[in-house]
Amino acid sequence: MPALGQDTPESLLPPGFDDPAPTPAPAPGPAPAPSRAAQPIAPVEGVELPADTALGNVAEGAPVEAVAIDLSRYELPEFARHSLDRVGAVAAGNAAFPADSFGDSDGRFLQVLMRRMDAPIASRWASIVLRRALMSPLDTPAGVNGADFAADRAWALLRMGEANAARAVIEDVDTDNYTGWLYQVAMQAALASGDPAMLCPIADKGAAATPQRGWALAQAMCMGLAGKPNEAGQLFNRARSGTSPSDIDNLLAEKVLGTGAQGRRAVTIEWNPVSQLTAWRWGLATATGVEVPADLYQTAGPQVRYWQALAPNLDATARASAAELAATAGVFSSAGLVDLYSEIEQSGDTGGGLAVARDLRTAYTDGDVGNRIKALQTLWDGVSTPRTRYARLILTARAASWIPAGDKVEEADRLIQSMLSSGYEAAALEWRGVVKRGSEGWALLALADPGGSSIASGDVAGFADSGSRRKAQMLLAGLAGLGKLSAGEAQNAASALDVQIGGVNAWTQAIDAAGQRGDAATVALLAGVGMQSLSWDYVAPEALFHIVAAMRAAGMGNYARMIAVEAVTRAA
């Protein structure tokens, strides 16, 4: 059974933010003005009064009692309201999952899976399919509140590093339908996006629903962003009551507060006393242009680096290393990396990013194929860790797809790895007649080929003899899951490589059943549960077999093939 994460979600807010905000004493002053509903509203030309309103027959010139109008009817008419029965959003260029992709799964079961999943997960492609599943407009399953279920989906996306996708899911829920749990996740999404203004439409209700210092500070920040420094200052002073004047969380909130229309407040941020980077600190620092020290990123989860990669207000050079890491986790695309390095080249920055950008340009545009391959080799060999090497394969995927297939090319295996890291399947398959049988390039193409051609167990054994046993185990699991090995051949190869593909436990039963039912989103979620690791070193071949087989059964054969290819590519 894949390892489960924590029983309950762990907050990314700083310590003390779960404490209730101090309750201020009533300020002396004039009596409050009557509410808008109690004030007379004169009929306005062009505004239709409610149907049940009758002015009656009055004499000309006689005073007429005005009728209060329910303005909410015009601010959010019925046709514009979102139902909690189906929540989600569609990203440009990505087809949404079917609305019934969770099938008849109990919503409480799915909630437990999402809350306990230790994200980010090992596989780039499994993360991509899980993001698309959790983001899609899906029917709310039975047994859960729609707003709470949306919060669970967004919370899982945030822990995966998918700040933009999480925000899209949250914003598909009308604020009138927010629950206490959704308010908490909405704050996390605003911080992960580096956009505290996202809190402003819900700050007052959030403070009422969750009386914590974070929401009290959010009210002050939003008042400052609205250009009301006096009111913002009063709210801020109340919110920070009882805390140190040098508290980093208060100072960052004050810096946001001062960016409103009335000008900036002079606030100096000192990171020396800070020992822990939290979502609050990262989000507000990013929003106000305060650079977070590099060593502090080591105190936070890897998802914060992925948030950094997606932050549009950060300099491209500062985002480059984070973007490469994010690409290995499926958060950043190959095209996005190329655009980022193009921006670095145009900026003229003299750092290491400029050299990468120039080599990348050569790999794309040089008229000599040999020079393009040398540029690719320079990019691949310019990094040393397994993750960054895989990131460079993603970065160069499209450039690799433009290298014509030929038996004199020495880098066939890495070219195929690069192409398939970003799904350039057709271009990679042009190398089928070139690669040597038993090579890694051959193994990857055997997995990537959408055709039903079968492989003999002897071919798998030959691959094991010529390379890594771990890669051979992953190849076997992938081929068996894709149905490219007959049952007998699969058992023979599994016995030779000591892979227990026939093992059964609660997780294998759940994912196999979801695949047979065609519940694509449930399969994607269970696949994430089966890959709860930052590294492929801890993903078992047996788990890969069930993930690939279930995705294939649920109609996601393209994802199944890419996950199998990634497993062989990234296995040590």
C-alpha positions as CSV (number, residue, x, y, z in Angstrom):
1,M,0.0,0.0,0.0
2,P,1.6,3.3,-1.0
3,A,2.5,5.4,2.0
4,L,-0.2,7.9,3.1
5,G,0.6,11.5,4.2
6,Q,-0.8,13.4,7.2
7,D,-4.3,12.6,8.5
8,T,-5.3,16.3,8.3
9,P,-4.0,19.1,6.1
10,E,-1.2,21.1,7.6
11,S,-1.6,24.8,7.4
12,L,1.0,26.8,5.5
13,L,0.4,29.9,7.5
14,P,2.8,31.1,10.2
15,P,2.4,29.9,13.8
16,G,-0.2,32.0,15.7
17,F,-2.3,32.7,12.6
18,D,-4.9,30.2,13.9
19,D,-5.3,32.3,17.0
20,P,-8.4,34.4,17.2
21,A,-8.0,38.1,16.3
22,P,-8.3,40.5,19.2
23,T,-11.7,42.0,19.6
24,P,-11.5,45.8,19.7
25,A,-13.5,47.8,22.1
26,P,-16.3,49.9,20.5
27,A,-14.8,53.2,19.3
28,P,-16.6,56.4,20.5
29,G,-18.2,58.4,17.9
30,P,-21.5,59.3,16.3
31,A,-24.3,56.8,16.0
32,P,-24.0,54.6,13.0
33,A,-25.9,55.6,9.9
34,P,-29.0,53.5,8.9
35,S,-28.3,50.6,6.6
36,R,-28.8,51.0,2.9
37,A,-31.9,48.8,3.0
38,A,-33.5,51.2,5.5
39,Q,-32.8,54.4,3.5
40,P,-35.3,55.6,1.0
41,I,-34.3,54.8,-2.5
42,A,-35.8,57.0,-5.2
43,P,-36.9,55.3,-8.4
44,V,-34.2,55.6,-11.1
45,E,-35.0,55.8,-14.7
46,G,-34.2,52.5,-16.4
47,V,-34.3,50.5,-13.2
48,E,-37.2,48.0,-13.1
49,L,-38.7,47.7,-9.7
50,P,-39.6,44.3,-8.3
51,A,-42.9,42.9,-9.7
52,D,-44.6,42.8,-6.3
53,T,-44.0,46.6,-5.8
54,A,-47.0,48.9,-6.3
55,L,-46.8,52.6,-6.0
56,G,-50.5,53.0,-6.0
57,N,-52.5,55.9,-7.5
58,V,-51.4,59.2,-6.1
59,A,-52.2,62.8,-6.8
60,E,-49.8,64.7,-9.0
61,G,-47.1,66.3,-6.9
62,A,-47.9,64.3,-3.8
63,P,-44.9,62.7,-2.0
64,V,-44.3,59.0,-2.9
65,E,-42.7,56.6,-0.5
66,A,-39.6,55.1,-2.1
67,V,-39.2,51.3,-2.2
68,A,-36.0,49.5,-1.2
69,I,-34.4,47.6,-4.0
70,D,-32.6,44.3,-3.5
71,L,-29.4,45.3,-5.3
72,S,-28.0,41.8,-5.1
73,R,-30.5,40.9,-7.8
74,Y,-28.6,43.2,-10.2
75,E,-25.0,42.5,-8.9
76,L,-25.4,38.7,-9.4
77,P,-28.5,37.7,-11.3
78,E,-29.8,34.2,-11.0
79,F,-28.5,33.1,-14.4
80,A,-25.0,34.1,-13.4
81,R,-24.9,32.1,-10.2
82,H,-22.7,28.9,-10.1
83,S,-24.2,25.7,-8.9
84,L,-22.3,23.6,-6.3
85,D,-23.4,20.5,-8.1
86,R,-20.6,21.0,-10.6
87,V,-17.4,23.0,-9.9
88,G,-14.3,23.6,-11.9
89,A,-12.6,25.4,-14.8
90,V,-11.1,24.6,-18.2
91,A,-7.6,25.7,-19.0
92,A,-6.9,27.0,-22.5
93,G,-5.8,24.1,-24.8
94,N,-6.8,21.4,-22.4
95,A,-9.9,19.3,-22.9
96,A,-11.8,18.9,-19.7
97,F,-12.5,15.5,-18.1
98,P,-16.0,14.2,-18.4
99,A,-18.2,15.7,-15.7
100,D,-19.0,12.3,-14.2
101,S,-15.3,11.2,-14.0
102,F,-15.6,10.4,-10.3
103,G,-18.4,8.0,-11.1
104,D,-20.2,6.8,-8.1
105,S,-17.3,7.1,-5.7
106,D,-18.2,8.3,-2.2
107,G,-17.2,11.9,-1.8
108,R,-15.9,11.3,1.7
109,F,-13.5,8.6,0.4
110,L,-12.2,11.0,-2.2
111,Q,-11.7,13.7,0.4
112,V,-9.6,11.4,2.5
113,L,-7.4,10.5,-0.5
114,M,-6.8,14.2,-1.3
115,R,-6.2,15.4,2.2
116,R,-3.8,12.5,3.0
117,M,-1.9,12.6,-0.3
118,D,1.7,13.7,0.2
119,A,2.2,16.0,-2.7
120,P,4.1,16.8,-4.9
121,I,4.3,13.4,-6.5
122,A,7.1,11.7,-8.4
123,S,5.8,11.6,-12.0
124,R,5.6,14.6,-14.2
125,W,2.9,13.0,-16.4
126,A,0.9,11.6,-13.5
127,S,0.9,15.1,-12.0
128,I,-0.3,16.6,-15.3
129,V,-3.2,14.2,-15.6
130,L,-4.1,14.8,-11.9
131,R,-4.1,18.5,-12.3
132,R,-6.3,18.4,-15.3
133,A,-8.7,16.0,-13.4
134,L,-8.9,18.1,-10.3
135,M,-9.3,21.3,-12.2
136,S,-12.0,20.2,-14.6
137,P,-15.7,21.0,-14.1
138,L,-16.7,17.8,-12.3
139,D,-20.0,16.7,-10.7
140,T,-19.8,16.9,-6.9
141,P,-20.0,13.3,-5.6
142,A,-22.5,12.2,-3.0
143,G,-21.9,12.7,0.7
144,V,-20.0,16.0,0.6
145,N,-20.7,19.7,0.4
146,G,-19.8,21.1,-3.0
147,A,-17.9,24.1,-1.6
148,D,-15.9,21.8,0.8
149,F,-15.1,19.4,-2.0
150,A,-13.9,22.3,-4.2
151,A,-11.7,23.3,-1.3
152,D,-10.2,19.8,-1.0
153,R,-9.5,19.8,-4.8
154,A,-7.8,23.2,-4.5
155,W,-5.9,22.2,-1.4
156,A,-4.4,19.2,-3.3
157,L,-3.5,21.4,-6.3
158,L,-1.8,23.9,-4.0
159,R,0.4,21.2,-2.5
160,M,1.2,20.0,-6.0
161,G,2.4,23.5,-6.8
162,E,-0.5,24.3,-9.1
163,A,-1.4,27.8,-7.7
164,N,-3.2,28.9,-10.8
165,A,-5.3,25.8,-11.2
166,A,-6.3,25.9,-7.5
167,R,-7.3,29.6,-7.8
168,A,-9.5,28.7,-10.9
169,V,-11.3,26.0,-9.0
170,I,-11.9,28.3,-6.0
171,E,-13.2,31.2,-8.1
172,D,-15.8,29.0,-9.7
173,V,-17.6,29.0,-6.3
174,D,-19.8,32.0,-5.5
175,T,-18.7,33.8,-2.3
176,D,-22.2,33.3,-0.9
177,N,-21.6,29.6,-0.8
178,Y,-18.2,29.7,0.9
179,T,-17.6,27.4,3.9
180,G,-15.0,27.8,6.7
181,W,-12.8,25.3,5.0
182,L,-13.0,27.1,1.6
183,Y,-12.1,30.4,3.2
184,Q,-8.9,28.8,4.6
185,V,-7.9,27.3,1.3
186,A,-8.8,30.6,-0.6
187,M,-6.3,32.4,1.6
188,Q,-3.7,29.8,0.8
189,A,-4.4,30.2,-2.9
190,A,-4.1,34.0,-2.8
191,L,-0.8,33.7,-1.0
192,A,0.5,31.0,-3.4
193,S,-0.5,33.3,-6.3
194,G,1.3,36.3,-4.7
195,D,-1.9,38.2,-5.0
196,P,-3.3,39.4,-1.6
197,A,-6.0,41.4,-3.5
198,M,-7.7,38.1,-4.2
199,L,-8.8,38.2,-0.6
200,C,-10.6,41.5,-0.8
201,P,-14.0,40.3,-2.0
202,I,-14.1,37.8,0.9
203,A,-12.0,39.5,3.6
204,D,-14.9,40.7,5.7
205,K,-16.9,37.4,5.5
206,G,-13.7,35.4,6.0
207,A,-12.9,37.3,9.2
208,A,-16.4,36.7,10.5
209,A,-16.3,33.0,9.6
210,T,-12.7,32.4,10.8
211,P,-11.7,34.9,13.5
212,Q,-8.0,34.6,13.0
213,R,-5.2,37.3,12.9
214,G,-4.6,36.5,9.2
215,W,-8.1,37.5,8.2
216,A,-7.9,40.7,10.4
217,L,-4.7,41.6,8.6
218,A,-6.3,40.8,5.3
219,Q,-9.1,43.3,6.1
220,A,-6.5,46.0,6.8
221,M,-4.5,45.2,3.6
222,C,-7.6,45.4,1.5
223,M,-8.6,48.7,3.0
224,G,-5.2,50.0,2.1
225,L,-5.3,48.6,-1.4
226,A,-8.7,50.5,-1.8
227,G,-6.9,53.8,-1.1
228,K,-8.2,54.3,2.4
229,P,-5.1,54.7,4.6
230,N,-6.8,56.0,7.7
231,E,-9.3,53.1,8.0
232,A,-6.5,50.7,7.0
233,G,-4.3,51.9,9.7
234,Q,-7.0,51.5,12.4
235,L,-7.7,48.0,11.3
236,F,-4.0,47.1,11.1
237,N,-3.3,48.4,14.6
238,R,-6.2,46.3,16.0
239,A,-5.0,43.2,14.1
240,R,-1.4,43.4,15.4
241,S,-2.4,44.1,19.0
242,G,-0.5,42.0,21.4
243,T,2.3,41.1,18.9
244,S,5.8,42.4,18.5
245,P,6.4,45.5,16.4
246,S,9.1,43.7,14.5
247,D,6.9,40.7,13.7
248,I,7.8,39.8,10.1
249,D,4.2,38.8,9.2
250,N,2.8,42.1,10.4
251,L,5.5,44.1,8.6
252,L,4.8,42.3,5.3
253,A,1.1,43.0,5.7
254,E,1.9,46.7,6.4
255,K,3.9,46.8,3.3
256,V,1.0,45.5,1.2
257,L,-1.3,48.0,3.0
258,G,0.9,50.9,2.0
259,T,0.8,50.1,-1.8
260,G,-2.7,51.6,-2.2
261,A,-3.6,54.7,-4.0
262,Q,-2.5,57.0,-1.2
263,G,1.2,56.1,-1.6
264,R,3.6,53.7,0.1
265,R,4.4,53.4,3.8
266,A,8.1,53.1,4.5
267,V,8.5,49.5,5.8
268,T,11.9,47.7,6.0
269,I,11.9,43.9,5.8
270,E,14.7,42.2,7.6
271,W,15.0,38.4,7.0
272,N,17.9,37.7,9.4
273,P,15.7,36.7,12.3
274,V,13.4,34.6,10.2
275,S,14.0,30.9,10.3
276,Q,11.0,29.5,8.5
277,L,9.4,30.4,5.1
278,T,5.6,30.2,5.1
279,A,3.0,30.8,2.5
280,W,2.1,34.1,4.2
281,R,5.7,35.3,4.1
282,W,6.3,34.1,0.5
283,G,3.0,35.5,-0.9
284,L,3.2,38.9,0.6
285,A,6.9,39.3,-0.1
286,T,6.4,38.4,-3.7
287,A,3.4,40.7,-4.0
288,T,5.5,43.7,-2.8
289,G,8.7,43.0,-4.7
290,V,10.7,41.9,-1.6
291,E,13.2,39.2,-2.5
292,V,13.1,36.1,-0.4
293,P,16.6,34.8,0.6
294,A,17.5,31.6,-1.3
295,D,18.3,29.7,1.8
296,L,14.8,30.2,3.2
297,Y,13.4,28.1,0.4
298,Q,15.1,25.1,1.9
299,T,12.8,25.5,5.0
300,A,9.6,25.2,2.9
301,G,8.1,22.4,0.8
302,P,9.1,22.1,-2.9
303,Q,5.7,23.4,-4.0
304,V,6.8,26.9,-3.0
305,R,9.5,26.8,-5.7
306,Y,6.8,25.9,-8.2
307,W,4.7,28.9,-7.0
308,Q,7.8,31.0,-7.6
309,A,8.1,29.6,-11.1
310,L,4.5,30.7,-11.9
311,A,4.8,34.2,-10.4
312,P,4.5,36.7,-13.3
313,N,5.8,39.6,-11.3
314,L,9.2,38.0,-10.6
315,D,12.2,38.6,-12.9
316,A,12.7,35.8,-15.5
317,T,16.2,35.2,-14.4
318,A,15.1,34.7,-10.8
319,R,12.5,32.2,-11.9
320,A,14.6,30.1,-14.3
321,S,16.0,27.5,-11.8
322,A,12.6,27.2,-10.1
323,A,10.9,26.8,-13.5
324,E,13.1,23.9,-14.5
325,L,12.2,22.1,-11.2
326,A,8.6,22.9,-11.8
327,A,8.8,21.4,-15.2
328,T,9.9,18.0,-13.8
329,A,6.8,18.1,-11.6
330,G,4.4,18.9,-14.5
331,V,3.7,22.4,-13.3
332,F,5.7,24.1,-16.1
333,S,5.6,23.1,-19.8
334,S,8.3,22.8,-22.3
335,A,7.0,25.7,-24.3
336,G,6.8,27.8,-21.1
337,L,10.5,27.1,-20.4
338,V,11.5,28.1,-23.9
339,D,9.6,31.4,-23.6
340,L,11.2,32.0,-20.2
341,Y,14.7,31.6,-21.6
342,S,13.8,33.8,-24.6
343,E,12.8,36.5,-22.2
344,I,16.1,36.1,-20.4
345,E,18.0,36.5,-23.7
346,Q,16.1,39.6,-24.6
347,S,16.8,41.1,-21.2
348,G,20.6,40.9,-21.8
349,D,21.2,39.5,-18.3
350,T,24.8,38.4,-18.0
351,G,24.2,35.5,-15.6
352,G,24.2,31.8,-16.4
353,G,20.7,32.0,-17.8
354,L,22.0,33.9,-20.8
355,A,24.4,31.1,-21.8
356,V,21.6,28.6,-21.6
357,A,19.3,30.9,-23.7
358,R,22.0,31.2,-26.4
359,D,22.6,27.5,-26.6
360,L,18.9,26.9,-26.8
361,R,18.7,29.4,-29.7
362,T,21.5,27.5,-31.5
363,A,19.7,24.2,-30.9
364,Y,16.6,25.6,-32.6
365,T,18.0,27.8,-35.4
366,D,21.5,26.8,-36.5
367,G,21.5,25.7,-40.1
368,D,23.9,22.8,-39.4
369,V,22.4,19.7,-37.8
370,G,25.8,18.9,-36.1
371,N,25.9,22.3,-34.4
372,R,22.3,21.9,-33.2
373,I,23.2,18.5,-31.7
374,K,26.3,19.9,-30.0
375,A,24.2,22.7,-28.5
376,L,21.7,20.1,-27.2
377,Q,24.6,18.1,-25.7
378,T,25.9,21.3,-24.0
379,L,22.5,21.9,-22.4
380,W,22.1,18.3,-21.3
381,D,25.6,18.0,-19.8
382,G,25.5,21.5,-18.1
383,V,23.6,20.2,-15.1
384,S,24.5,17.4,-12.6
385,T,21.4,16.2,-10.6
386,P,18.8,13.7,-11.9
387,R,16.0,16.3,-11.7
388,T,17.8,19.0,-13.5
389,R,19.0,16.6,-16.2
390,Y,15.4,15.6,-16.8
391,A,14.4,19.3,-16.8
392,R,16.9,19.9,-19.6
393,L,15.3,17.1,-21.6
394,I,12.0,18.9,-21.2
395,L,13.5,22.2,-22.2
396,T,15.0,20.9,-25.4
397,A,12.0,18.6,-26.5
398,R,10.9,20.6,-29.5
399,A,14.4,21.3,-30.7
400,A,15.1,17.6,-30.4
401,S,12.0,16.8,-32.5
402,W,13.6,18.8,-35.4
403,I,16.7,16.6,-35.6
404,P,16.2,14.3,-38.6
405,A,16.4,10.5,-37.8
406,G,19.6,9.0,-38.9
407,D,21.8,6.0,-38.0
408,K,24.9,8.3,-37.7
409,V,23.5,10.3,-34.8
410,E,25.2,9.4,-31.6
411,E,22.7,10.9,-29.3
412,A,19.6,8.9,-30.5
413,D,18.7,7.7,-27.0
414,R,18.8,11.2,-25.4
415,L,17.0,12.7,-28.4
416,I,14.2,10.2,-27.9
417,Q,14.1,10.8,-24.2
418,S,13.8,14.6,-24.8
419,M,11.0,14.3,-27.4
420,L,9.0,11.9,-25.2
421,S,9.4,14.0,-22.1
422,S,7.0,16.5,-23.6
423,G,4.9,14.2,-25.7
424,Y,6.4,14.6,-29.2
425,E,5.4,11.0,-29.9
426,A,5.1,11.2,-33.7
427,A,8.6,12.7,-34.1
428,A,10.1,10.2,-31.7
429,L,8.6,7.2,-33.6
430,E,10.4,8.2,-36.7
431,W,13.5,6.7,-35.1
432,R,12.1,3.2,-34.9
433,G,14.1,2.0,-37.8
434,V,17.3,3.6,-36.5
435,V,17.7,2.7,-32.9
436,K,19.4,-0.6,-31.9
437,R,17.2,-3.3,-30.5
438,G,17.8,-3.6,-26.8
439,S,18.9,0.0,-26.4
440,E,17.1,2.5,-24.1
441,G,15.8,4.4,-27.2
442,W,14.3,1.1,-28.4
443,A,12.6,0.5,-25.0
444,L,11.1,4.0,-24.9
445,L,9.7,3.7,-28.4
446,A,8.2,0.3,-27.6
447,L,6.3,1.9,-24.8
448,A,5.4,5.1,-26.7
449,D,4.1,3.3,-29.8
450,P,0.2,3.5,-29.7
451,G,0.0,0.4,-31.9
452,G,-0.8,-2.9,-30.4
453,S,2.5,-4.6,-31.4
454,S,3.6,-7.1,-28.8
455,I,7.0,-7.6,-27.2
456,A,8.7,-10.9,-26.3
457,S,9.9,-11.5,-22.7
458,G,13.3,-12.2,-24.2
459,D,13.5,-8.6,-25.4
460,V,12.9,-7.4,-21.9
461,A,15.6,-9.8,-20.6
462,G,18.0,-8.6,-23.2
463,F,17.4,-5.0,-22.2
464,A,18.0,-6.0,-18.6
465,D,21.4,-7.6,-19.5
466,S,22.5,-4.5,-21.4
467,G,21.6,-1.8,-18.9
468,S,20.0,-1.0,-15.5
469,R,18.0,-3.7,-13.8
470,R,15.7,-1.0,-12.3
471,K,15.0,0.3,-15.8
472,A,14.2,-3.2,-17.0
473,Q,11.7,-3.6,-14.1
474,M,10.0,-0.4,-15.1
475,L,10.0,-1.5,-18.8
476,L,8.3,-4.8,-17.8
477,A,5.7,-3.0,-15.7
478,G,4.9,-0.5,-18.4
479,L,4.7,-3.1,-21.2
480,A,2.5,-5.4,-19.1
481,G,0.2,-2.5,-18.1
482,L,-0.1,-1.4,-21.7
483,G,-1.0,-4.9,-22.8
484,K,2.1,-5.2,-25.0
485,L,3.1,-8.5,-23.3
486,S,0.9,-11.6,-23.3
487,A,-0.1,-12.9,-19.9
488,G,2.5,-15.8,-20.1
489,E,5.3,-13.5,-21.3
490,A,4.5,-11.0,-18.6
491,Q,4.7,-13.7,-15.9
492,N,8.0,-15.1,-17.2
493,A,9.6,-11.6,-17.3
494,A,8.2,-10.7,-13.9
495,S,9.6,-13.9,-12.4
496,A,13.0,-13.2,-14.0
497,L,13.1,-9.6,-12.8
498,D,11.5,-10.3,-9.4
499,V,8.5,-8.0,-10.0
500,Q,5.2,-9.0,-8.2
501,I,2.7,-7.6,-10.7
502,G,0.1,-9.9,-9.4
503,G,0.1,-8.7,-5.8
504,V,-3.2,-7.4,-4.4
505,N,-3.9,-4.9,-1.6
506,A,-6.5,-2.2,-0.9
507,W,-5.0,0.3,-3.3
508,T,-4.5,-2.1,-6.2
509,Q,-8.1,-3.2,-5.8
510,A,-9.4,0.4,-5.8
511,I,-7.4,1.6,-8.8
512,D,-8.1,-1.5,-10.8
513,A,-11.9,-1.2,-10.1
514,A,-11.9,2.5,-11.0
515,G,-10.2,1.8,-14.3
516,Q,-12.7,-1.0,-15.2
517,R,-15.5,1.4,-14.4
518,G,-14.0,4.1,-16.5
519,D,-13.8,6.6,-13.7
520,A,-10.9,8.7,-15.1
521,A,-10.7,11.3,-12.3
522,T,-10.7,8.6,-9.6
523,V,-7.9,6.7,-11.4
524,A,-5.9,9.9,-11.7
525,L,-6.3,10.6,-8.0
526,L,-5.4,7.0,-7.0
527,A,-2.4,7.2,-9.3
528,G,-1.2,10.3,-7.4
529,V,-1.7,8.3,-4.1
530,G,0.5,5.6,-5.6
531,M,3.3,8.0,-6.4
532,Q,3.7,9.9,-3.1
533,S,7.4,10.6,-3.5
534,L,9.6,13.4,-4.8
535,S,11.8,10.7,-6.5
536,W,11.1,7.8,-8.7
537,D,13.5,5.8,-6.5
538,Y,10.6,5.0,-4.2
539,V,8.0,4.2,-6.8
540,A,7.6,0.4,-7.1
541,P,7.3,-1.3,-10.5
542,E,4.2,-3.0,-9.2
543,A,2.6,0.3,-8.6
544,L,3.5,1.5,-12.1
545,F,1.9,-1.6,-13.6
546,H,-1.5,-1.0,-11.9
547,I,-1.4,2.8,-12.7
548,V,-0.6,2.2,-16.4
549,A,-3.2,-0.6,-16.7
550,A,-6.0,1.4,-14.9
551,M,-5.3,4.5,-17.1
552,R,-5.4,2.4,-20.2
553,A,-8.7,0.8,-19.1
554,A,-10.2,4.2,-18.3
555,G,-9.5,5.5,-21.8
556,M,-6.3,7.4,-20.9
557,G,-3.9,5.4,-23.0
558,N,-1.9,8.4,-24.1
559,Y,-1.1,9.3,-20.4
560,A,-0.4,5.7,-19.6
561,R,2.2,5.5,-22.3
562,M,3.9,8.7,-21.3
563,I,4.0,7.7,-17.6
564,A,5.6,4.4,-18.6
565,V,8.2,6.2,-20.7
566,E,9.0,8.6,-17.9
567,A,9.5,5.7,-15.5
568,V,12.2,4.1,-17.7
569,T,13.8,7.5,-18.5
570,R,14.0,8.6,-14.8
571,A,14.8,5.2,-13.2
572,A,18.3,5.0,-11.9
